């Protein structure tokens, strides 16, 4: 504050006063002036600037406001003498993908609920030269400054870089990814963009092609003949029917007709499986399964199992899903045994059952080996000599028994851990839009319900330790 008292012949005079206030956020400096007494001195522009400096005002001084006051002094009026400069926030970097990244997008259904195989729109195809992704660089924004001259940083922004595999080139400016080949593009679990080629079989997979092992996608225009195998790291698309074939895919499996497994057919995918029908086959899906009918098959899906066409029936076999089973009809009037199970990851359940079988086999082997070892030991203790063959057998049994005895504890610990993990599963839902027939077993996690009477349009959920059927509509 500019302030001075003078004394002349015992009289005191007050000079013009200046009061400075700084806002809490430091972005404004407001000055108020009071007049001098008679004989007191008024402030000059130099006085005013010095007073601002004494108050720590270093940035954003509005000289036009100072001049306005000096030219027309208004007392006890607020003058905004300095303004800070607020920071300008930028934006995060962004990658724009030029293809469908939603691997769980389901195909369209016709009005009757059947899968529309002519408009799947779930495979992201790419042609050589296509742009697959664009990088919008981050904007750091602009640093601000308050009236005291202190820097105010803008919000931090996220920087991104492309992650991509082979068959893709980076533009000179580093902002565009271009496919070098025609094929299929995906965004994997690590957000890496991958483009793979597609191997096309124009007719059937048969003796003219042999088994197919391919690092990419496989598209078969015809059928897969009984006994042949396809193993692909990408998607497998079959225009015809698979007959007793084994098809393994890292991505999706799409059968425009279906599979007649003949008890030996296998479909195993890291992604979704879509088929017109599944008959007498083992089916394992890392995503969802959609079909118009499932007959006497063993189907496991990490995602939903949807059999929702006009008839949409599941008859015989076992259907497992971690999340949801939705069918139109379950079982048959003949009382065919049909199992519907939800609420547990099928891969976890398979691991659990395999380990359970392994433990049982080990215990049975140990029991048998133990009896033989005890018999041989008794004979040796009684002084009886064993033939070289029996002595060799005795030694083999002893080594085998020790190995099993060492392993059984670890297997049982793992089994208990898996059991606890299964018990933690939070359940799923089974929906039947039309008829559920006797002979159907419903399981939600560890709760089981056997259908004794025909039910119609119901939803099965876990209620405490039981499975409850509630109306679907």
ROVO-370454 format. One line per field, with one value per residue (C-alpha): residue in one letter; x, y, z. Coordinates in nm, 2 decimals. Layout:
aa <- (A, ...)
X <- (X, ...)
Y <- (Y, ...)
Z <- (Z, ...)
***
This chain:
aa <- (X, X, X, X, X, X, X, X, X, X, X, X, X, X, X, X, X, X, X, X, X, X, X, X, X, X, X, X, X, X, X, X, X, X, X, X, X, X, X, X, X, X, X, X, X, X, X, X, X, X, X, X, X, X, X, X, X, X, X, X, X, X, X, X, X, X, X, X, X, X, X, X, X, X, X, X, X, X, X, X, X, X, X, X, X, X, X, X, X, X, X, X, X, X, X, X, X, X, X, X, X, X, X, X, X, X, X, X, X, X, X, X, X, X, X, X, X, X, X, X, X, X, X, X, X, X, X, X, X, X, X, X, X, X, X, X, X, X, X, X, X, X, X, X, X, X, X, X, X, X, X, X, X, X, X, X, X, X, X, X, X, X, X, X, X, X, X, X, X, X, X, X, X, X, X, X, X, X, X, X, X, X, X, X, X, X, X, X, X, X, X, X, X, X, X, X, X, X, X, X, X, X, X, X, X, X, X, X, X, X, X, X, X, X, X, X, X, X, X, X, X, X, X, X, X, X, X, X, X, X, X, X, X, X, X, X, X, X, X, X, X, X, X, X, X, X, X, X, X, X, X, X, X, X, X, X, X, X, X, X, X, X, X, X, X, X, X, X, X, X, X, X, X, X, X, X, X, X, X, X, X, X, X, X, X, X, X, X, X, X, X, X, X, X, X, X, X, X, X, X, X, X, X, X, X, X, X, X, X, X, X, X, X, X, X, X, X, X, X, X, X, X, X, X, X, X, X, X, X, X, X, X, X, X, X, X, X, X, X, X, X, X, X, X, X, X, X, X, X, X, X, X, X, X, X, X, X, X, X, X, X, X, X, X, X, X, X, X, X, X, X, X, X, X, X, X, X, X, X, X, X, X, X, X, X, X, X, X, X, X, X, X, X, X, X, X, X, X, X, X, X, X, X, X, X, X, X, X, X, X, X, X, X, X, X, X, X, X, X, X, X, X, X, X, X, X, X, X, X, X, X, X, X, X, X, X, X, X, X, X, X, X, X, X, X, X, X, X, X, X, X, X, X, X, X, X, X, X, X, X, X, X, X, X, X, X, X, X, X, X, X, X, X)
X <- (0.00, 0.13, 0.11, 0.28, 0.21, 0.38, 0.38, 0.40, 0.37, 0.22, -0.03, -0.04, -0.12, -0.21, -0.10, -0.32, -0.35, -0.36, -0.48, -0.41, -0.61, -0.52, -0.78, -0.75, -0.66, -0.40, -0.56, -0.67, -0.52, -0.78, -0.68, -0.88, -0.77, -0.85, -0.80, -0.52, -0.60, -0.57, -0.21, -0.13, 0.05, -0.12, 0.04, 0.22, 0.22, 0.57, 0.45, 0.17, 0.39, 0.64, 0.35, 0.23, 0.59, 0.60, 0.28, 0.44, 0.25, 0.48, 0.26, -0.05, -0.05, -0.32, -0.16, -0.48, -0.66, -0.38, -0.40, -0.78, -0.75, -0.48, -0.68, -1.00, -0.94, -1.23, -1.19, -1.32, -1.38, -1.23, -0.98, -0.86, -0.50, -0.36, -0.50, -0.33, -0.33, -0.51, -0.36, -0.52, -0.57, -0.48, -0.62, -0.50, -0.37, -0.62, -0.60, -0.89, -0.93, -1.07, -1.22, -1.46, -1.28, -1.58, -1.51, -1.83, -2.06, -2.33, -2.46, -2.81, -3.10, -3.40, -3.75, -3.79, -3.46, -3.25, -2.90, -2.87, -2.56, -2.58, -2.52, -2.28, -2.07, -1.85, -1.52, -1.31, -1.17, -0.89, -0.74, -0.38, -0.33, -0.62, -0.56, -0.63, -0.56, -0.49, -0.31, -0.43, -0.13, -0.17, -0.19, 0.02, -0.19, -0.05, 0.10, -0.07, 0.07, -0.09, -0.04, 0.26, 0.43, 0.40, 0.35, 0.03, 0.06, -0.22, -0.36, -0.14, -0.23, -0.18, 0.06, 0.00, 0.20, 0.09, 0.13, 0.12, 0.23, 0.36, 0.20, 0.15, 0.35, 0.38, 0.33, 0.62, 0.45, 0.40, 0.03, -0.12, -0.10, -0.14, -0.22, 0.04, -0.18, -0.54, -0.68, -0.83, -0.75, -0.80, -0.72, -0.58, -0.59, -0.28, -0.43, -0.19, -0.32, -0.27, -0.33, -0.32, -0.36, -0.65, -0.60, -0.89, -1.00, -1.21, -1.37, -1.37, -1.11, -1.04, -0.77, -0.69, -0.59, -0.50, -0.52, -0.47, -0.24, -0.23, -0.10, -0.39, -0.75, -0.89, -1.20, -1.34, -1.60, -1.71, -1.73, -1.48, -1.49, -1.50, -1.17, -0.99, -0.85, -0.82, -0.59, -0.57, -0.44, -0.72, -1.08, -1.21, -1.51, -1.68, -1.94, -2.06, -2.09, -1.82, -1.85, -1.67, -1.40, -1.18, -1.16, -0.94, -0.92, -0.75, -1.03, -1.39, -1.54, -1.84, -2.02, -2.28, -2.44, -2.31, -2.13, -2.23, -1.97, -2.05, -1.92, -1.57, -1.62, -1.45, -1.49, -1.25, -1.21, -1.05, -1.34, -1.71, -1.87, -2.16, -2.33, -2.66, -2.66, -2.43, -2.48, -2.28, -1.98, -1.76, -1.77, -1.54, -1.57, -1.37, -1.66, -2.03, -2.20, -2.49, -2.68, -3.03, -3.02, -2.78, -2.83, -2.64, -2.34, -2.10, -2.09, -1.88, -1.87, -1.70, -1.98, -2.34, -2.50, -2.79, -3.02, -3.31, -3.44, -3.81, -3.76, -3.43, -3.40, -3.13, -3.18, -2.94, -2.58, -2.45, -2.45, -2.23, -2.19, -2.03, -2.30, -2.62, -2.80, -3.10, -3.30, -3.65, -3.69, -3.49, -3.50, -3.78, -4.11, -3.91, -3.73, -3.39, -3.13, -3.01, -2.79, -2.79, -2.52, -2.43, -2.23, -1.89, -1.62, -1.62, -1.24, -1.21, -1.47, -1.28, -0.96, -1.14, -1.29, -0.96, -0.78, -1.04, -1.01, -0.63, -0.65, -0.88, -0.66, -0.35, -0.52, -0.64, -0.29, -0.14, -0.38, -0.30, 0.08, 0.07, -0.09, 0.17, 0.46, 0.33, 0.31, 0.66, 0.80, 0.63, 0.79, 1.13, 1.10, 1.01, 1.33, 1.17, 1.37, 1.21, 1.27, 1.46, 1.14, 0.95, 1.23, 1.25, 0.87, 0.90, 1.15, 0.94, 0.63, 0.83, 0.95, 0.61, 0.45, 0.70, 0.64, 0.26, 0.28, 0.50, 0.25, -0.09, -0.05, 0.01, -0.28, -0.51, -0.41, -0.47, -0.80, -0.91, -0.80, -1.00, -1.30, -1.29, -1.26, -1.56, -1.76, -1.69, -1.86, -2.16, -2.40, -2.57, -2.91, -3.09, -3.38, -3.62, -3.86, -4.09, -4.08, -3.87, -3.93, -3.87, -3.52, -3.35, -3.11, -3.06, -2.74, -2.66, -2.30, -2.34, -2.73, -2.92, -3.28, -3.42, -3.72, -4.00, -4.29, -4.32, -4.25, -4.31, -4.14, -3.92, -3.60, -3.38, -3.18, -2.99, -3.19, -2.98, -2.88, -3.15, -3.24, -3.57, -3.79, -3.96, -4.18, -3.99, -4.25)
Y <- (0.00, 0.34, 0.55, 0.86, 1.12, 1.45, 1.72, 2.09, 2.35, 2.07, 1.97, 1.61, 1.53, 1.18, 1.08, 0.88, 0.52, 0.20, -0.14, -0.46, -0.79, -1.11, -1.38, -1.72, -1.89, -1.61, -1.53, -1.17, -0.87, -0.61, -0.26, 0.00, 0.36, 0.61, 0.99, 1.20, 1.45, 1.82, 1.88, 1.51, 1.37, 1.16, 0.85, 0.84, 0.54, 0.46, 0.47, 0.24, -0.01, -0.02, -0.08, -0.38, -0.52, -0.49, -0.69, -0.97, -0.89, -0.99, -1.11, -1.01, -0.64, -0.46, -0.13, -0.01, -0.03, 0.16, 0.43, 0.44, 0.50, 0.77, 0.95, 0.94, 0.86, 0.68, 0.61, 0.31, 0.14, -0.20, -0.20, -0.53, -0.44, -0.78, -1.10, -1.44, -1.67, -2.00, -2.32, -2.48, -2.85, -3.06, -3.41, -3.77, -3.95, -4.17, -4.46, -4.49, -4.85, -4.88, -5.22, -5.39, -5.46, -5.61, -5.98, -6.05, -5.89, -6.14, -6.20, -6.09, -6.31, -6.35, -6.28, -6.65, -6.64, -6.83, -6.70, -6.50, -6.65, -6.40, -6.10, -6.21, -5.90, -6.03, -6.09, -5.79, -5.85, -5.63, -5.57, -5.49, -5.11, -5.06, -4.83, -5.03, -4.77, -4.40, -4.23, -3.89, -3.76, -3.62, -3.24, -3.13, -2.82, -2.48, -2.38, -2.10, -1.84, -1.66, -1.29, -1.37, -1.53, -1.89, -2.15, -2.35, -2.68, -2.82, -3.17, -3.46, -3.64, -4.00, -4.08, -4.38, -4.58, -4.84, -5.20, -5.42, -5.75, -5.86, -5.78, -5.41, -5.10, -4.77, -4.45, -4.20, -3.96, -4.24, -4.18, -4.45, -4.83, -4.99, -5.36, -5.51, -5.82, -5.91, -6.12, -6.06, -5.80, -5.83, -5.65, -5.90, -5.90, -5.69, -5.43, -5.53, -5.51, -5.83, -5.89, -6.25, -6.40, -6.63, -6.97, -7.05, -7.40, -7.37, -7.71, -7.98, -8.06, -8.42, -8.64, -8.37, -8.13, -8.35, -8.21, -7.83, -7.66, -7.29, -6.98, -6.75, -6.79, -7.08, -7.06, -7.37, -7.32, -7.68, -7.96, -8.11, -8.48, -8.74, -8.79, -8.47, -8.20, -7.82, -7.64, -7.26, -6.98, -6.75, -6.81, -7.11, -7.06, -7.36, -7.31, -7.67, -7.94, -8.09, -8.47, -8.64, -8.37, -8.21, -7.83, -7.62, -7.24, -6.97, -6.74, -6.81, -7.12, -7.05, -7.35, -7.23, -7.57, -7.76, -8.06, -8.42, -8.54, -8.91, -8.93, -8.82, -8.47, -8.19, -7.81, -7.61, -7.23, -6.95, -6.73, -6.78, -7.08, -7.04, -7.33, -7.42, -7.74, -7.94, -8.31, -8.58, -8.36, -8.22, -7.84, -7.61, -7.23, -6.95, -6.72, -6.78, -7.06, -7.00, -7.27, -7.36, -7.70, -7.91, -8.28, -8.54, -8.32, -8.21, -7.83, -7.60, -7.22, -6.95, -6.71, -6.76, -7.06, -6.95, -7.19, -6.95, -7.03, -7.11, -7.47, -7.41, -7.74, -7.91, -8.28, -8.51, -8.45, -8.17, -7.80, -7.58, -7.21, -6.97, -6.71, -6.80, -7.08, -6.97, -7.23, -7.27, -7.64, -7.86, -8.24, -8.44, -8.61, -8.94, -8.83, -8.80, -8.73, -8.37, -8.17, -7.79, -7.64, -7.28, -7.07, -7.23, -7.16, -7.49, -7.48, -7.46, -7.74, -7.96, -7.91, -8.00, -8.32, -8.43, -8.38, -8.56, -8.86, -8.84, -8.85, -9.15, -9.34, -9.26, -9.39, -9.70, -9.77, -9.70, -9.95, -10.22, -10.15, -10.14, -10.49, -10.63, -10.46, -10.60, -10.95, -10.94, -10.79, -11.07, -11.33, -11.18, -11.15, -11.52, -11.60, -11.68, -11.61, -11.41, -11.49, -11.21, -11.11, -11.08, -10.89, -10.65, -10.60, -10.54, -10.27, -10.10, -10.11, -9.96, -9.67, -9.62, -9.62, -9.36, -9.13, -9.16, -9.10, -8.79, -8.65, -8.73, -8.46, -8.19, -8.31, -8.31, -7.95, -7.84, -8.02, -7.84, -7.50, -7.56, -7.67, -7.35, -7.14, -7.32, -7.25, -6.88, -6.87, -6.63, -6.84, -6.79, -6.82, -7.09, -6.97, -7.20, -7.01, -7.30, -7.66, -7.83, -8.21, -8.47, -8.61, -8.27, -8.20, -7.83, -7.73, -7.38, -7.39, -7.67, -7.67, -7.93, -7.97, -8.28, -8.20, -8.45, -8.27, -8.07, -7.70, -7.41, -7.07, -7.07, -6.92, -7.13, -6.95, -7.04, -6.96, -7.04, -7.41, -7.49, -7.42, -7.23, -7.21, -6.88, -6.76, -6.63, -6.38)
Z <- (0.00, -0.10, 0.22, 0.35, 0.62, 0.61, 0.88, 0.79, 1.08, 1.30, 1.03, 0.89, 0.53, 0.39, 0.04, -0.20, -0.09, -0.29, -0.16, -0.35, -0.31, -0.49, -0.56, -0.39, -0.72, -0.79, -1.12, -1.05, -0.87, -0.77, -0.66, -0.47, -0.42, -0.16, -0.21, -0.05, 0.22, 0.13, 0.06, 0.02, -0.29, -0.56, -0.71, -1.04, -1.28, -1.15, -0.79, -0.88, -1.06, -0.77, -0.53, -0.75, -0.74, -0.36, -0.35, -0.56, -0.88, -1.16, -1.45, -1.65, -1.55, -1.73, -1.82, -1.99, -1.66, -1.48, -1.74, -1.71, -1.34, -1.38, -1.64, -1.43, -1.07, -0.92, -0.55, -0.36, -0.69, -0.78, -1.07, -1.21, -1.24, -1.33, -1.49, -1.48, -1.78, -1.71, -1.84, -2.15, -2.11, -2.41, -2.49, -2.46, -2.76, -2.94, -3.17, -3.42, -3.54, -3.89, -3.83, -3.59, -3.26, -3.08, -3.11, -2.90, -3.16, -3.24, -3.59, -3.69, -3.63, -3.87, -3.74, -3.64, -3.44, -3.68, -3.75, -4.07, -4.23, -4.52, -4.30, -4.03, -4.03, -3.75, -3.95, -4.00, -4.35, -4.49, -4.83, -4.90, -4.89, -4.65, -4.35, -4.03, -3.77, -3.72, -3.43, -3.31, -3.12, -2.77, -2.72, -2.42, -2.38, -2.27, -1.94, -1.75, -1.51, -1.21, -1.13, -0.91, -1.21, -1.09, -1.36, -1.36, -1.55, -1.76, -1.68, -1.77, -2.10, -2.20, -2.48, -2.70, -2.95, -3.21, -3.12, -3.43, -3.58, -3.92, -4.25, -4.14, -4.24, -4.06, -4.26, -4.28, -4.04, -3.79, -3.77, -3.99, -4.01, -4.35, -4.42, -4.65, -4.73, -4.78, -4.50, -4.16, -3.89, -3.52, -3.20, -2.96, -2.58, -2.56, -2.79, -3.07, -3.42, -3.62, -3.99, -4.12, -4.46, -4.54, -4.70, -4.93, -5.02, -5.33, -5.30, -5.03, -4.77, -4.87, -5.01, -5.27, -4.99, -4.70, -4.34, -4.32, -4.07, -4.13, -3.95, -4.03, -4.14, -4.34, -4.56, -4.71, -4.99, -4.98, -4.72, -4.47, -4.54, -4.27, -4.09, -4.21, -3.98, -3.99, -3.75, -3.79, -3.57, -3.70, -3.81, -3.99, -4.22, -4.39, -4.65, -4.65, -4.38, -4.16, -4.15, -3.86, -3.89, -3.63, -3.66, -3.42, -3.46, -3.26, -3.36, -3.46, -3.63, -3.87, -4.03, -4.28, -4.25, -3.95, -3.83, -3.82, -3.58, -3.59, -3.24, -3.33, -3.47, -3.27, -3.29, -3.07, -3.09, -2.91, -3.01, -3.11, -3.28, -3.52, -3.70, -3.85, -3.64, -3.41, -3.41, -3.22, -3.17, -2.90, -2.91, -2.70, -2.75, -2.59, -2.68, -2.74, -2.94, -3.17, -3.36, -3.48, -3.32, -3.10, -3.10, -2.87, -2.84, -2.57, -2.59, -2.36, -2.40, -2.20, -2.32, -2.40, -2.57, -2.79, -2.97, -3.04, -3.39, -3.44, -3.32, -3.15, -2.98, -2.76, -2.75, -2.57, -2.45, -2.23, -2.28, -2.05, -2.03, -1.79, -1.84, -2.02, -2.20, -2.41, -2.61, -2.74, -2.65, -2.41, -2.43, -2.60, -2.54, -2.54, -2.22, -2.37, -2.11, -2.16, -1.93, -1.92, -1.69, -1.62, -1.38, -1.40, -1.66, -1.87, -1.89, -1.52, -1.48, -1.73, -1.54, -1.22, -1.36, -1.53, -1.20, -1.01, -1.25, -1.23, -0.85, -0.86, -1.10, -0.89, -0.57, -0.74, -0.88, -0.54, -0.38, -0.64, -0.62, -0.24, -0.23, -0.46, -0.28, 0.05, -0.10, -0.24, 0.09, 0.29, 0.07, 0.10, 0.48, 0.49, 0.31, -0.02, -0.33, -0.61, -0.98, -1.16, -1.34, -1.01, -0.85, -1.14, -1.11, -0.74, -0.80, -1.07, -0.84, -0.55, -0.77, -0.92, -0.57, -0.44, -0.73, -0.69, -0.32, -0.37, -0.63, -0.47, -0.20, -0.46, -0.68, -0.38, -0.29, -0.64, -0.65, -0.33, -0.47, -0.79, -0.58, -0.38, -0.70, -0.85, -0.53, -0.57, -0.91, -0.90, -1.12, -1.45, -1.61, -1.82, -2.03, -2.22, -2.45, -2.52, -2.37, -2.11, -2.11, -1.83, -1.86, -1.86, -1.58, -1.49, -1.30, -1.18, -1.03, -0.77, -0.74, -0.95, -1.05, -1.24, -1.45, -1.37, -1.55, -1.87, -1.81, -2.05, -2.09, -1.78, -1.65, -1.41, -1.15, -0.84, -0.52, -0.22, -0.24, -0.49, -0.86, -0.90, -1.21, -1.26, -1.55, -1.85, -1.94)
***
